[in-house]
């Protein structure tokens, strides 16, 4: 489950949850990289809240920016 808050072309991650059974990164890989949904919705950037617990974001294309993770969305 992913819940985002829109701020123009930036989406702020409010919730990113997967049940333990599916925590092999494939759901995140699909949502953040493969689906094209973020670009289709007009987002160019996704930002996580500071201090995310157990982050996997570096494995799906996000880069560290201070205490947050940022994904530049490809059109």
Steps between C-alpha positions, in 0.01 A plus 500: 500500500638837401342829598636821350421867554530719192689827506514609137736268315629354828338211684564469873487141630256478790482121521695218335404161640529142380407194704802296614425223249561735205801695625732380224508846334296392197193708602723805548681432176166497318355812668810718487665387174291289267135604514537847345215614724696778670599661170148451365367694800742784428747438781864577430630441851410282799625581851479285813457642849821541701616197696306223327529171689663209317531686172545299180489801277861486383420161345222643281663816368466759777800704611573625850432871560574583863262292713265431209510299177424657161402339171523698178214364287581434137234605249 
